[in-house]
């Protein structure tokens, strides 16, 4: 069983870091203002506002910010400002033993999912494919916050990972499986292949989503995962949205799933609203999940506490 970080309560301290690409100062400040209006204390990392081309500071600087939040006893949650390229660059500079001894809520999506899965792999820490600072804005759907705080601020079980009422989950391959969940952004998962941080899907439910990629490129990425054995090793698959993914050669994202994922014969759930889409379900990485795609209404249920 993964290490469960302590839960987040109103009044707790959130550590803000920028682990990949820079974010404009105005966006950072707006997010901080909203967090404080929600009753949280915010500690800002040394390089949150840094900008070095497409990176927010050097790999070592961004890693140092993360580790400083880990060892700060006041910080309950580490919140990345955004994703963007470069998150994988900090991985060699993290102390995974120290992280395991100081569990914190770590959340994010896009390239941040490389970090989330690595923390589960090396520190056995349960993490969250969930909100980032850029998502704390007044116009965000209440659904996003309800899903997020339901995961990081409550020890209740079971917890249902649900779409908004008007966006159905679809079971395309019937089955019922209970296993830890891993994964996240498809292209980011590919970046781990052949590295010490390669995603381990053995006996796991694999969650994937993508954004702004043409369907023929999404096929290439899925096929690479397949050739690497990752789709064979997993016991179930959850396909999230492919937001703003253009049709290519007449093929849609749905076509791709039907033609290349369904034939694998793994229990398959599709349509999870998460990550890059407007609606963002929070998905715990490393938590034991029950996926039921054989019932008339498919379900995705967290069967263990996600925080302590």
Helices and strands as residue ranges (DSSP letters): E 13-17, H 25-37, E 41-44, H 59-71, E 75-80, G 87-93, H 96-101, E 105-108, H 112-123, E 127-129, G 133-135, H 142-152, E 159-160, E 170-173, E 176-185, H 186-190, E 205-211, H 215-227, H 230-233, E 236-243, H 253-256, I 257-261, G 262-264, E 267-272, E 283-285, E 288-292, E 299-302
